[in-house]
Amino acid sequence: MADTLLTNVTSEVASELPIKNIDVNLIVYIISIIVIAYVLTWLLSFILIHVSERIGWYRTSITMTIPLLKLLVYIVALYYIIIAVIEPSLTQMIAFSGLFGAAIGFGLKDLFADIVGGVVIIFEKPYQIGDKVTIDDKYGEVKDIGIRSTRIQTPADELVSIPNFTLFSRPVTSGNAGDLAMMIVIDLFIHPSSDAEKAMKILKEALVTSKYVIISKKYPYTVLLEDFPFYKRVRAKGYVNDLRLEFEFKSEVTRRAWGEFQKEGILPPSFVPPSGTLRGEPPQTST
Amino acid sequence: MGHEGKPVCENCIIGYERELQEICGAIERSGSDAPSHVAIIAEQMAGRKTLVAEIRRIYGDRVHYLPLDFVIRESDLPDFSTLASDIILIDNCQFLATRVIGGFDVLDIFLRTQITSKKIFITAWNTYSWQYLSSVMHIDVYFPTIITLTRMDTPVLKQVILSRYKPGEIRFIEDGAAERSMFFSLIHKKVRLPLTTAEIPLPWIKLNFTLMLRKLPRKKRLQISIEDVIFEKINRIAQGNPGVATLLWNSSLDKNTISLRFITETPYSISLDTNESFILSVILSMESLHEKDLAAIAGSEMDIKQVLYRLVQQGLVQNNAGYYSIPPFALGPVIDYLKKTRRLW
């Protein structure tokens, strides 16, 4: 019923618009605009990503502008297509675009929900290109925020496309919120009889001497101890200076700390702690 | 080119008068119950040695001077309580700690000795080492007086350098005849673009200082002389580091004559991986480190010989009998690069 009503209203408004004759030239023109818009967005992404890679500290500041620029290009392209077809007045254009959008929305509501999700991501910035995020149980680095979907690269080097609409229905976690540094939690489990104080000192020094760490008032670090029935957990929290190196950072600190633990006679626990203690990751009882 | 001008004032402290007064004030204020320990912080060649020498000159026998030239062990630390002097002046304190597991123990012992001592400790540190240790160990809380030698402004630098000469002894020449036809000269810099291996000449606009000077209104021309333009250029290249600026001045001076053309800038194109950046930042913050200390910091997973070879090849590091340091003219570019890549915090 609503569909029929909307179709009738759309037809009435459309009949009052000065629609041009659709010929081959017009179709070629529209295709050209779409191709130019696509090439331009690709070129913008390519250039800005390469510039951001060379700029170091401000990498994410550059990449965060990419989705916005893409949106601008597509809006301008759409504007040129509309005026090429109907040459409307401003009032007509507003009325028509509202009805046109609603009409298409009924048929392609999922696609439009993704586009709206894309616009929300651009302006609200729950995550940005370059962030480490978890969306719908998928973890990885945001490589691209498109009009329809967000592409993330997982640690296993898979490129996962997630519809932008997911933002409205699923929790989204950003590990760094636009910053290049990201907090990393490193857990080491030791035998209950081992010298926990010495283990804490070693883990602290392994963390602060790492080649990947960044420490300042903005990026503090801490080392904590927790006692469990069959083991002790020594936990270090510190920031990696570039989130792309999170796994190298974890590995380097763990390896060096365990090397020193062995020299000091600090033993791993006989009981392997359950993996749930490490946010779904396997326990790092030894390396 | 050589430098033949005779220094007039060898022990001048131009540019650091305020800092010296603060240090003297801290010494005079210090009672034996609660000595106000001092930390002097400066980049390599930025005047730390000059200030330390001046303190020694002023306080003479009251000072026990302990310069550290290499990473020290616990046994290298003297028993400060047995020393007769009431001022302990320690230079290159960055050698009290190294970036390895267990590398902070000597510093920890030193700081604990210092806070229980009745003597006043004046310690001099490399800026980047200090920043690292402040972040990691909060060493700043142990020093009520912290003196930071900041980058020098051009007028002060000019005063520092010219104080070594008699008035009129140095001739400043306006030259650059080839560049006078335009305000800006179009030159071609060779750059390496992303995704390409070959260098391409890129058009580049170069400011023509000489002509700009001549075209300025009469009032301003009186204020900006060729002398000032020359010192401006020296200070820009040296990035406010008086030691580097003095070296550049000496190498640009030809028979007590200097012109803009004589002052040349060494170009650096720095491209380093994580290991190389890390080792370079360690060398910068320690100023000079022996290969065996670098190997300990690098650990087993890094091929330190390969890393050092790459750094030496790029002219970013020099080897002096096994000790690696950063050449003076590479200091500015290295600091810029390491800041950009978040190696210096």
Interface residues (C-beta under 8 A of the other chain):
Chain A: H50 E53 R54 I55 G56 W57 L180 A181 I202 E205 A206 V208 T209 K211 Y212 I214 I215 S216 K217 Y219 N241 D242 L245 E248 E252 R255 R256 A257 E260
Chain B: R99 V100 I101 G102 G103 F104 Y132 S135 V136 P194 L195 T274 N275 F278 I297 G299 E301 K339 K340 T341 R342 R343 W345
